[in-house]
Amino acid sequence: MNLRNMVAALAAVVLVAACGSEPQVTVQGTTTISKGQELSDLQAALKAGAIDQNEYESLRQRILKRSN
């Protein structure tokens, strides 16, 4: 997933979260994105204004807590 797609996906999650519901994302299949890449994309989304600092910290903690 390239940076543009990741930012678009994060923006979609933000829009869903703004509706007052807890976002639920179901991924089917396998991915090969490393935690480092996810964190880099997350930082880019923050810098682009797609997410705010609180959302960044929440998503960052989720990524870091995962075992993979």
N, C-alpha and C positions, 0 to 999 in steps of 0.2 A: 504494500500500500504506500503510495507516494505521499508526500507532505500535503499536497492539495486535497487529496481524498481524506486524509486523516483530519485535517482542519474542517472539512465539510461534515465529516461524521461527528466530530466533537460539537460543531455548531448545531447539528440536528439533535444531539443529546441535550444540549443547553436549552433548545426550544421546547423539547418535551419536558424537561425539568421545570421550565418556567410555567408550565401549565399546572403545576402543583402536584404532579404525579411522580412517583419514583421511577426513573428510567430502568427498563429491563431490556437488556440486549442479549439475544440468543445468537451464538455463532455456531454454524455447522461446518464440519470439516476441520482441517488443521491450518495453522498459520505458522510462519517462520519468522515473525517479527520478534526481535529481541527486546528485553526490558529497556535496554539502552536506547534503542530506536523509538520505542513508545515514549520514553521520558523526553527525548529530543523533540519529537513531534508535539508532545504536550506543552513543552516550553515554547515552541513556535506558535501554538494556538493561543497561549497566554499573550505573547508579544503582539500577535495579530489582532488581539481584542475579541477573539472568538469565545473565550472563557475569562472569568474574573479570578482574582487571587485565591478566593475561598474554594472555587471549583477546582482550580489547579492543585491546591494542597490536598483536597479530598481524593481526586483521581490519582495523584502522585502516590499517596499512601496506599491506595488499592493496588497499584502496580507493584510497589515495593514489597507488599505483604504476600503477594502470590508466590507459590513455590517454584514455578517454572522460570 
